[in-house]
Amino acid sequence: MTKHVNLRLPDGVHEKAVAAAAADDRSLNSWLIAVVRRAAEESERRSAQEA
């Protein structure tokens, strides 16, 4: 299952994200999913270490 999210990015952030996605040979959507997944997993690891 997937969820739709409407994300508003400032122009400069969007340009950097598009460039980073292209450098990683991914679509912007795929790149953003990977970035959010990595951040969420890191947050979980930090929470587990604090417990």
C-alpha positions as CSV (number, residue, x, y, z in Angstrom):
1,M,0.0,0.0,0.0
2,T,1.2,3.5,-0.7
3,K,0.2,6.9,0.6
4,H,0.1,10.1,-1.3
5,V,1.8,13.1,0.3
6,N,1.7,16.6,-1.1
7,L,5.1,18.1,-0.3
8,R,6.0,21.7,-0.9
9,L,9.7,22.4,-1.3
10,P,11.4,25.8,-1.7
11,D,12.8,26.3,-5.2
12,G,16.4,25.9,-4.1
13,V,15.7,22.7,-2.1
14,H,13.8,21.3,-5.1
15,E,16.7,22.0,-7.4
16,K,19.2,20.3,-5.1
17,A,16.9,17.3,-4.6
18,V,16.4,16.9,-8.4
19,A,20.2,17.1,-8.9
20,A,20.9,14.6,-6.2
21,A,18.2,12.2,-7.6
22,A,19.7,12.5,-11.1
23,A,23.2,11.9,-9.7
24,D,21.9,8.7,-8.0
25,D,20.1,7.7,-11.3
26,R,16.7,7.8,-9.6
27,S,13.5,9.6,-10.1
28,L,12.8,12.4,-7.6
29,N,10.1,10.3,-6.0
30,S,12.3,7.3,-5.6
31,W,15.1,9.4,-4.2
32,L,12.8,11.1,-1.7
33,I,11.5,7.7,-0.5
34,A,15.0,6.5,0.1
35,V,15.9,9.7,2.0
36,V,12.8,9.5,4.2
37,R,13.3,5.8,4.8
38,R,16.9,6.3,5.9
39,A,15.9,9.1,8.2
40,A,13.1,7.1,9.8
41,E,15.4,4.1,10.3
42,E,18.0,6.3,11.9
43,S,15.4,7.8,14.2
44,E,14.3,4.3,15.2
45,R,17.9,3.3,16.0
46,R,18.4,6.4,18.1
47,S,15.2,5.8,20.0
48,A,16.1,2.1,20.6
49,Q,19.6,3.1,21.9
50,E,18.0,5.6,24.4
51,A,15.7,3.0,25.8
